[in-house]
Amino acid sequence: MTNIEKWGENTKAVHVGSKPCPATGALVSPIYQTSTYAYESTEEAGKIFTGEKFGYLYGRDHSPTEIQLEEKIAALEGGEACKVFGSGMAAIANAHMALLKAGDHVICGDVVYGGTYGLFDKMLRPFGVDVTYVDTSKIEELEKALKPNTKVVHIETPANPTLRITDIKEVSKFCKAHNLSLVVDNTFMTPYLQKPLELGADIVVHSATKYLNGHGDCIAGVVVGSKEFIEKGLHEGVTKIGALVSPFTCFLVKRGIQTLPLRMEQHINNAMKVAEYLEAHPKVEKVLYPGLKSFPQHELAKKQMKGFGALISFEVKGGLDKARQLCDNLEMIELAVSLGDVGTLIEHPASMTHKSLPVEERRASGITDGLVRLSIGIENIEDIITDLDQAFDKM
Ligand SMILES: Cc1ncc(COP(=O)(O)O)c(C=O)c1O
């Protein structure tokens, strides 16, 4: 019997959940594009419906393509089980809906993806869930926010877009001491670069739209955790809420993950070089990249992450106008939100993703007018730097 747990990351990414089709021998398993399933007899159907025998029930529950993808992701994250959703937000929302009930309290990082604030403030608060936002890199802030009804801590590390790092091991000790569940959004790192479950987290969530798929051609999300949480806590909810993912999307993400380790190596090697280039550039005020010695939490990054990721935030000298000029002058690098694609993307939070926030609030959370975020792709490094160079020169 093959011991999958002992396989290396590349092998897991390629082989787990990827078996030839048992009916035809097709090397690549087909996309099971069906809404429902036929049974031999009412007796067999009965066993499947009561869980006595494994079988497929209905397209809103799961599909064979989805289950193959879930096996692959669970193996890479080192989790017992995984559930895939129609988007990263659906994954985050379902994880919290399974963990919380009216009257509970959540502590959430104060720098997280905008949709996560929206979920807590616009959706869960009206259902009676209280939330406090704190700097989760400081345990004393978590202690201050703790209430008798606190049930969950949600962190994103590195956080979007300031790249602030939270010590997962430390926060997990705090959570265990107070009987709280720790949810970590691992989107920026991927399981290749950071394994929150090994560091003590209970649940990992991802926007699979990003590096897991890696090719910018679908939207998906995942939750990884214990078998009990995924099967009892989560699966029940998903089927009722209907936040399902299509078999075609599962196929795309599954195919994308096969090259995740290779892509991540190229992403992080390129990112380090771009960060060094930017740090030395006279038109750049400061660079935020966990791999740079100048990054305030560089030592923690070295301890917690296998690589420093491929997101770089930097401040252009001259503020809003100059940052916008830089973005508008680029020729190969695309101006687009999202991240983790094979191609390099740039975004200017003050004019795009964070434009609707009040200016003072935005600046207080470190998102200055001149801040620009790069998601470094896997192109040849010379071409990324040449494009940035010509854009700076034209400014
Ligand atoms: C860190 C992080 N988490 C979650 C999400 C939400 O994912 P999705 O867009 O797949 O719903 C995003 C999206 O950008 C993100 O950056």
The ligand as a Gaussian input file, in Angstrom:
#p B3LYP/6-31G(d) Opt

LIG

0 1
 C       -6.759000      36.512000       1.077000
 C       -8.050000      36.333000       0.359000
 N       -9.002000      35.563000       0.904000
 C      -10.196000      35.357000       0.297000
 C      -10.492000      35.958000      -0.910000
 C      -11.835000      35.714000      -1.554000
 O      -11.721000      34.771000      -2.561000
 P      -12.710000      34.660000      -3.850000
 O      -12.468000      35.896000      -4.656000
 O      -12.264000      33.412000      -4.519000
 O      -14.097000      34.598000      -3.315000
 C       -9.505000      36.759000      -1.525000
 C       -9.808000      37.385000      -2.829000
 O       -9.059000      38.192000      -3.331000
 C       -8.277000      36.959000      -0.874000
 O       -7.313000      37.735000      -1.405000

